[in-house]
């Protein structure tokens, strides 16, 4: 059994995406019970930045234009629903993320769209290149969403310094 076989890799990526989506749902629901801080806003995209090391592997190399387009789709299109459903509230002098039922449905919807797009894109490029493209799409989405959260947080706290 060759684990580098594209069909095994596709199954692994799909299962991984579903596991990540479920994890994000639970983490987001749990996080809404704790106050938001600058660290909690900034650390996830910083951690995700390490994923850029995937481009050290030659099989993940894609044309620069493809990468820019994938990032732009995440930045402009996929971040929008997350931004629209992310609201903060001040409770007892601490900032909390408001719970939103639509947030869960948006995350599930983004996962479904991602999986459908993944199937379409994979017909034209390798599994590793598809992974690279979708990483850049997710990275663009997360960066814009977290910058929006940081701006909203700072506006509510009247604070431009880190906490």
Secondary structure, DSSP 8 states (H G I E B T S, - for coil): --TTSHHHHHHHHHHHHHHHHHHHHHHHHHHTTS---HHHHHHHHHHHHGGGGGGGSGGG---HHHHHHHHHHIIIIIHHHHHHH--EEEETTEEEE---HHHHHHHHHHHHHHHHHHHHHHTTS-HHHHHHHHHHHHHHHHHHHHHHHHHHHHHHHT--S--
